[in-house]
Each structure stands twice: as structure tokens, then as C-alpha cells.
Amino acid sequence: MELSDREWKEFPLGGKYGVFNIISTSSGIDKNKLVLKINDGKIPYITRTELNNGINLFIHKKQQSKYQMDMGNVLTIGLDTQTVFYQPHKFFTGQNIQILNQNQLNKYNSLFIIPLIKIQMGKFNWGGNGATLGRLAKTKLVLPIDIDNKPDWAFMENYIKEKYAIKEKTYEEYIKNVIKDLKHAEIAPLEEKEWGEFFINNLFPIIQRGKRLIKSNQIKGYTPYVSSTCLTNGIDNYISNDNNVRKFSNCLTIANSGSVGASFYQPFEFIASDHITHLKNKYMTKYSYLFIATLTGRLSEKYNFNREINDKRISREKIMLPVTENNEPDYEYMEQYIKNLMIKKYTEYLSYKNE
């Protein structure tokens, strides 16, 4: 299917002739007013976060009587943050969430229309130009239409289903090949393994910060620019700068400010921001780096925005690692542990898909 297979037409997002019925949430509960029960939360609590489909946490279905659950199969829009997500199940929300209803909406056509809404949401921002009900209703969308000049929901659904099928097939073929290459081996559980304490600067002979590169000087390109975000493997942008930058590859990165402690393995060449420190040991593999990244990530518990990780502090930091009989880091064990974990996850995915 091609997008050019259909005629397209402009529609208002809401209102009498709009695509959606736009309403305010039925709950809008401040987080400090939630009725929380430990280990008993199954209802999504949707806020304006950009993460996890807008889900901040899961809460108990019994909240104060004045707050009602919203029904699923709708879109949620976070005012000010301009987040847009499809919610398949019943949910509660925090403050400033708008609901978009449409009887023909489903998981697939929602994925077609959400990017179009997000583009239009770019004109809203914090403060006086937020996404109010009135402003949302007047927002225009251009959508494919059917023979009756109405939004072609079936086309949007089938278009996404086709893309899904292609992606799923490609991914399944990829992980089947990965499983073959990884090769499972029996090893001792983590709790039965001896562990030892090591200084980070003894594990990594090469430790160096990146270099400051302000946003306005970044040139669009294809090289990952790794900074202090805790998302997307630390990648903040893709740029093509060559002068006055520091490039690294096949190493570990730790955010020394911002999302302090966020640790990632970087397999490809990247440009490093001054907000991250790169750690390299040429004898480590991808898998031992991945094992150690989970441990260096624990530094986030010790540092924060007001107490950053500088060169002196990182040289004093220690982490615990599995050891050999000679009390040396057991890199072979760490590598096989990660391989086994990856095989387990990939196998579970294939089993789920074949159910």
C-alpha cells in the first residue's frame, strides 16, 4: 500500500465536523491525592510524561468517588508537553490531560494518526499558548479519505498493519540469526558466584570526557551525538561536525551531569558531549560492557544534578564484579551471562509471537 493510493483532505481535529470528540479527563487526580496500595496497582495512571505511553505508575481502581476512570480505545493529549498516546485500556489521569474519542479508532489506525497530530501539536507550548480544548478543536489534520470524502479509517488501519508485518518479519529473522550466533552455555547463577570490588579506573585504562558543543553549532548529519539523556542510549542528536569534537566507539559512556550515572554501551562511532565520560578497555566485548553498564548505572543513586561525576570522583569509585579463582574480573562469565539473558528474551518473544 502507498500513501498516494488515496486522496487526502483537511479536517478539524474536533468540533461539529471534526475527526474526534475532544473532552477533558474524567479524573485529573493530583499525584498526592492518589489512593495507593502497595503491590496492588493495575490501572494505568496517565500523566504528561513523554515516557512509557504516558504511564506514570499503576494504581488501585478504588480512588476517591469524585474521580472516574476514563474508558480505553482513546487518544490522550498532555497539555503543555504536547504528548499524544493511544490508550487501549481503562485509565486514570493526572492534571491537564485531554481525551480524543472516535468510534472507529483502534490500535493500528491510531498509530497512523498520532504522528500527524504531533506535528500540529508543535505549535503549542508551555504557558499561555498551551493546547486548550478550543485550540485543539481548531487544529487541522490532512487525512486520506474514502469515496464519501470522510477519513478512511480502514485504509489507515491496513497501512499500519502492512508496515507491522514487514517489521515483525524482519525482526524475527534477525533474532533467529542472533540466537544461533550467541550459543547458550550453563553457568552459575549470580548469587552463587564470587564477587570482588574494583576501582573503575583500574578496569578502564582510558577514561576521558567529551567536548562541549552547543546546540547552535551542531551541524545536521548521521553521527550519533551522545549527551546526558537517560533515553535512546544517550543519543541526543545526529550531527556531522568534524572540528573540535571528540569521537569514540566501542566503549561505555556515563552521564556525568544531567541524568547523572546513566550508562550505555556504544557500539558505533559517536561524538561525545562534555556531559558524558567515556570508559574504554580494548579487551572487553560488547557483552561484558553491557554487564558492567548495569553496575555503573547504580552511580545514579549516589550523584545528582547538584553533585556531578567529575574526573576525581570517578577515579575513586568502585564497583562489584564476578571474579575468577584468581580474584580477577571474570569477563568470560559476564559475557556468557548476557548472552544467555539475550537468548532467553529472544526465545520468549518468539514463543509469544507463535501462540
C-alpha positions as CSV (number, residue, x, y, z in Angstrom):
1,M,0.0,0.0,0.0
2,E,1.2,3.5,-0.8
3,L,0.1,6.8,0.7
4,S,-0.6,8.0,-2.8
5,D,-3.3,5.3,-3.2
6,R,-5.8,7.7,-1.6
7,E,-7.0,11.3,-2.0
8,W,-6.3,13.4,1.1
9,K,-8.4,16.1,2.7
10,E,-8.2,18.6,5.6
11,F,-10.3,18.1,8.7
12,P,-10.5,19.9,12.0
13,L,-9.4,17.8,14.9
14,G,-12.5,18.4,16.9
15,G,-15.9,20.3,16.8
16,K,-19.1,19.5,14.9
17,Y,-17.3,18.4,11.7
18,G,-14.1,17.3,13.4
19,V,-12.4,13.9,13.4
20,F,-12.6,13.4,17.2
21,N,-14.8,14.3,20.1
22,I,-12.5,16.1,22.4
23,I,-13.2,16.1,26.2
24,S,-11.4,16.7,29.4
25,T,-10.4,13.7,31.5
26,S,-12.9,12.2,34.0
27,S,-10.4,12.1,36.7
28,G,-7.5,14.5,36.7
29,I,-6.1,13.4,40.0
30,D,-3.1,15.2,41.6
31,K,-0.5,12.5,42.4
32,N,-0.5,13.5,46.1
33,K,-4.2,12.7,46.2
34,L,-3.9,9.1,44.8
35,V,-5.1,6.2,46.9
36,L,-2.1,3.9,46.7
37,K,-1.9,0.3,47.8
38,I,1.4,-1.4,47.7
39,N,1.7,-4.1,45.1
40,D,-2.0,-3.8,44.2
41,G,-2.0,-1.4,41.3
42,K,-3.3,-2.5,37.9
43,I,-4.9,0.7,36.4
44,P,-2.6,3.0,34.4
45,Y,-2.2,6.5,35.8
46,I,-1.6,8.7,32.7
47,T,0.3,11.9,33.1
48,R,2.1,14.4,30.8
49,T,5.3,12.4,30.7
50,E,6.8,11.5,27.3
51,L,7.8,8.1,28.5
52,N,6.0,4.7,28.8
53,N,2.9,5.6,26.8
54,G,2.2,8.4,29.3
55,I,2.0,5.9,32.2
56,N,3.5,7.3,35.4
57,L,2.6,4.3,37.5
58,F,-0.2,1.8,38.1
59,I,-2.8,2.4,40.8
60,H,-5.7,0.7,42.5
61,K,-9.1,1.0,40.9
62,K,-10.7,2.3,44.0
63,Q,-9.9,6.1,44.1
64,Q,-11.9,8.9,45.7
65,S,-15.6,8.7,44.5
66,K,-15.4,12.1,42.6
67,Y,-12.7,10.6,40.3
68,Q,-14.0,8.3,37.5
69,M,-11.9,6.1,35.2
70,D,-11.7,7.0,31.5
71,M,-12.6,4.3,29.0
72,G,-9.9,2.8,26.8
73,N,-9.6,2.9,23.0
74,V,-8.9,6.6,23.0
75,L,-6.1,9.1,22.5
76,T,-4.7,11.1,25.4
77,I,-3.0,14.5,24.9
78,G,-0.9,16.1,27.6
79,L,-1.3,19.8,27.7
80,D,1.9,21.9,27.8
81,T,4.0,18.8,27.0
82,Q,2.1,18.0,23.8
83,T,2.3,14.3,24.3
84,V,0.0,12.0,22.3
85,F,-0.7,8.4,23.1
86,Y,-3.2,5.6,22.3
87,Q,-4.7,4.1,25.5
88,P,-6.1,0.6,24.9
89,H,-7.4,0.1,28.5
90,K,-9.3,2.0,31.2
91,F,-7.2,4.5,33.0
92,F,-7.0,7.4,35.4
93,T,-5.1,10.6,34.6
94,G,-3.2,13.4,36.3
95,Q,-3.9,17.1,35.6
96,N,-4.2,18.7,32.2
97,I,-4.9,15.6,30.0
98,Q,-7.4,15.8,27.2
99,I,-9.2,12.8,25.7
100,L,-9.9,12.2,22.0
101,N,-12.8,9.8,21.2
102,Q,-13.6,8.3,17.9
103,N,-15.7,5.1,17.4
104,Q,-13.6,3.8,14.5
105,L,-10.3,4.3,16.4
106,N,-8.2,1.2,17.1
107,K,-4.6,0.3,17.9
108,Y,-3.5,0.4,14.2
109,N,-5.1,3.5,12.8
110,S,-4.2,5.4,15.9
111,L,-0.5,4.8,15.0
112,F,-1.2,6.3,11.6
113,I,-2.8,9.4,13.0
114,I,-0.7,10.1,16.1
115,P,2.3,11.4,14.2
116,L,0.1,13.8,12.3
117,I,-1.3,15.2,15.5
118,K,2.1,15.5,17.0
119,I,3.3,17.6,14.0
120,Q,0.4,20.0,14.6
121,M,1.0,20.0,18.4
122,G,4.4,21.5,17.7
123,K,2.8,25.0,17.6
124,F,1.7,24.7,21.2
125,N,4.0,25.2,24.2
126,W,4.1,25.9,27.9
127,G,2.3,28.9,29.4
128,G,-0.2,31.0,27.5
129,N,0.0,29.0,24.3
130,G,-0.9,25.6,25.6
131,A,-3.2,23.1,24.0
132,T,-6.6,24.1,25.3
133,L,-9.8,22.3,24.2
134,G,-10.7,25.2,21.9
135,R,-7.3,25.4,20.3
136,L,-7.2,21.6,19.9
137,A,-10.6,21.6,18.2
138,K,-9.5,24.1,15.6
139,T,-6.3,22.3,14.8
140,K,-6.3,20.9,11.2
141,L,-5.3,17.4,10.1
142,V,-4.9,16.2,6.5
143,L,-6.1,12.6,6.2
144,P,-6.7,10.0,3.5
145,I,-10.4,9.9,2.5
146,D,-12.8,7.3,1.3
147,I,-15.4,7.6,-1.5
148,D,-17.7,9.6,0.8
149,N,-15.0,12.2,1.5
150,K,-14.6,11.0,5.1
151,P,-11.5,9.9,6.9
152,D,-10.6,6.4,5.5
153,W,-10.1,4.6,8.8
154,A,-9.8,1.2,7.1
155,F,-7.0,2.4,4.8
156,M,-5.1,3.9,7.8
157,E,-5.5,0.6,9.7
158,N,-4.4,-1.6,6.8
159,Y,-1.5,0.6,6.0
160,I,-0.1,0.3,9.5
161,K,-0.8,-3.5,9.7
162,E,1.2,-3.9,6.5
163,K,4.1,-2.0,8.0
164,Y,3.8,-4.0,11.2
165,A,4.0,-7.3,9.2
166,I,7.1,-6.2,7.4
167,K,8.9,-5.0,10.6
168,E,7.9,-8.1,12.5
169,K,9.2,-10.5,9.8
170,T,12.5,-8.6,9.5
171,Y,12.9,-8.6,13.3
172,E,12.1,-12.3,13.7
173,E,14.6,-13.3,11.0
174,Y,17.2,-11.1,12.8
175,I,16.7,-12.6,16.3
176,K,16.7,-16.1,15.0
177,N,20.2,-15.5,13.5
178,V,21.3,-13.8,16.7
179,I,20.2,-16.8,18.8
180,K,22.2,-19.1,16.6
181,D,25.4,-16.9,16.9
182,L,25.1,-16.4,20.7
183,K,25.3,-20.1,21.8
184,H,23.9,-20.8,25.2
185,A,26.1,-22.3,27.9
186,E,25.4,-23.3,31.5
187,I,26.9,-21.0,34.1
188,A,26.5,-20.5,37.9
189,P,23.7,-18.2,39.0
190,L,24.7,-14.7,40.0
191,E,24.1,-15.4,43.7
192,E,26.4,-18.4,43.7
193,K,29.3,-16.5,42.0
194,E,32.1,-14.9,44.0
195,W,32.3,-11.2,43.6
196,G,35.1,-8.7,44.1
197,E,35.5,-4.9,44.4
198,F,37.4,-2.9,41.7
199,F,38.2,0.7,41.1
200,I,36.7,1.9,37.9
201,N,40.0,3.5,36.7
202,N,41.7,0.1,37.1
203,L,39.1,-1.6,34.9
204,F,39.2,1.1,32.2
205,P,42.7,2.3,31.2
206,I,41.1,5.0,29.0
207,I,38.7,7.5,30.7
208,Q,38.0,10.8,29.0
209,R,35.2,13.3,28.9
210,G,33.7,14.5,25.7
211,K,33.9,18.1,24.5
212,R,31.3,20.9,24.7
213,L,29.3,21.5,21.6
214,I,26.4,23.9,22.0
215,K,23.2,23.2,20.1
216,S,23.5,26.2,17.7
217,N,26.9,24.8,16.5
218,Q,25.7,21.3,15.8
219,I,25.5,20.5,12.1
220,K,22.9,18.0,10.9
221,G,24.3,14.6,10.0
222,Y,24.4,10.9,10.7
223,T,26.9,10.5,13.5
224,P,25.2,10.0,16.9
225,Y,25.8,12.8,19.4
226,V,25.8,11.3,22.9
227,S,25.0,13.5,25.8
228,S,23.5,13.2,29.3
229,T,20.0,12.0,28.4
230,C,18.9,8.7,30.0
231,L,16.9,7.9,26.9
232,T,17.7,6.4,23.5
233,N,21.1,5.0,24.5
234,G,22.2,8.5,25.5
235,I,21.8,9.8,21.9
236,D,20.7,13.5,21.9
237,N,21.1,14.3,18.2
238,Y,22.7,13.2,14.9
239,I,25.3,15.5,13.6
240,S,28.2,15.8,11.1
241,N,30.7,18.1,13.0
242,D,34.4,17.1,12.5
243,N,36.3,20.0,14.0
244,N,36.8,20.5,17.7
245,V,34.9,17.3,18.7
246,R,35.8,14.1,20.4
247,K,34.8,10.8,18.7
248,F,34.8,7.4,20.4
249,S,33.5,4.0,19.6
250,N,33.1,0.5,21.2
251,C,33.1,1.8,24.8
252,L,31.0,2.6,27.8
253,T,29.5,6.1,28.4
254,I,28.4,7.5,31.8
255,A,26.5,10.8,32.1
256,N,28.5,13.0,34.4
257,S,25.7,15.6,34.6
258,G,22.0,15.9,33.7
259,S,20.8,12.3,34.1
260,V,23.9,11.6,36.2
261,G,25.0,8.0,36.1
262,A,23.1,6.9,33.0
263,S,25.3,4.3,31.5
264,F,25.3,2.8,28.0
265,Y,27.4,0.7,25.7
266,Q,28.2,2.5,22.4
267,P,29.0,0.0,19.6
268,F,29.3,2.7,16.9
269,E,31.5,5.7,16.4
270,F,29.9,8.8,18.1
271,I,30.6,12.3,19.1
272,A,30.8,12.8,22.8
273,S,29.3,15.8,24.7
274,D,31.2,17.2,27.7
275,H,28.2,15.9,29.7
276,I,29.4,12.3,29.4
277,T,32.6,10.4,30.2
278,H,33.7,7.5,28.0
279,L,35.4,4.4,29.5
280,K,37.3,2.0,27.3
281,N,39.1,-1.3,27.8
282,K,40.2,-2.7,24.5
283,Y,39.9,-6.3,25.8
284,M,36.2,-6.0,26.7
285,T,33.5,-7.2,24.4
286,K,30.0,-5.9,23.8
287,Y,28.6,-8.3,26.3
288,S,31.0,-7.6,29.1
289,Y,30.3,-3.8,28.5
290,L,26.6,-4.5,28.8
291,F,27.0,-6.4,32.0
292,I,29.2,-3.6,33.6
293,A,26.8,-0.8,32.3
294,T,24.1,-2.1,34.7
295,L,26.6,-1.7,37.6
296,T,28.0,1.7,36.7
297,G,24.4,2.8,36.2
298,R,24.0,2.5,40.0
299,L,26.1,5.6,40.4
300,S,22.8,7.5,39.7
301,E,21.8,6.6,43.3
302,K,24.9,8.5,44.6
303,Y,25.1,11.5,42.4
304,N,22.6,14.1,41.1
305,F,22.2,17.3,39.2
306,N,23.9,19.2,42.1
307,R,26.6,16.6,42.7
308,E,28.1,15.7,39.3
309,I,30.6,13.0,38.5
310,N,33.9,14.7,37.9
311,D,37.2,13.1,36.9
312,K,38.4,13.0,40.5
313,R,35.3,11.4,41.8
314,I,35.1,8.7,39.1
315,S,38.7,7.7,39.9
316,R,37.6,6.9,43.4
317,E,34.5,4.9,42.5
318,K,34.4,1.1,42.9
319,I,32.0,-1.5,41.5
320,M,31.5,-5.1,42.4
321,L,32.1,-7.7,39.7
322,P,32.1,-11.5,39.4
323,V,35.6,-12.9,39.9
324,T,37.7,-15.8,38.8
325,E,39.6,-18.1,41.2
326,N,42.5,-15.6,41.0
327,N,40.2,-12.8,42.1
328,E,40.3,-11.1,38.7
329,P,37.2,-9.8,36.9
330,D,35.6,-12.8,35.2
331,Y,34.9,-11.3,31.8
332,E,34.0,-14.7,30.3
333,Y,31.3,-15.2,32.9
334,M,29.9,-11.7,32.4
335,E,29.9,-12.2,28.6
336,Q,28.1,-15.6,28.8
337,Y,25.6,-14.3,31.4
338,I,24.5,-11.5,29.0
339,K,24.4,-13.9,26.0
340,N,22.2,-16.3,28.0
341,L,19.9,-13.5,29.0
342,M,19.5,-12.3,25.4
343,I,18.8,-15.8,24.2
344,K,16.1,-16.1,26.9
345,K,14.4,-12.8,26.0
346,Y,14.5,-13.5,22.3
347,T,13.2,-17.0,22.7
348,E,10.3,-15.7,24.9
349,Y,9.5,-13.2,22.2
350,L,9.3,-15.9,19.5
351,S,7.1,-18.1,21.8
352,Y,4.8,-15.2,22.4
353,K,4.5,-14.4,18.7
354,N,3.7,-18.1,17.9
355,E,1.0,-18.5,20.5
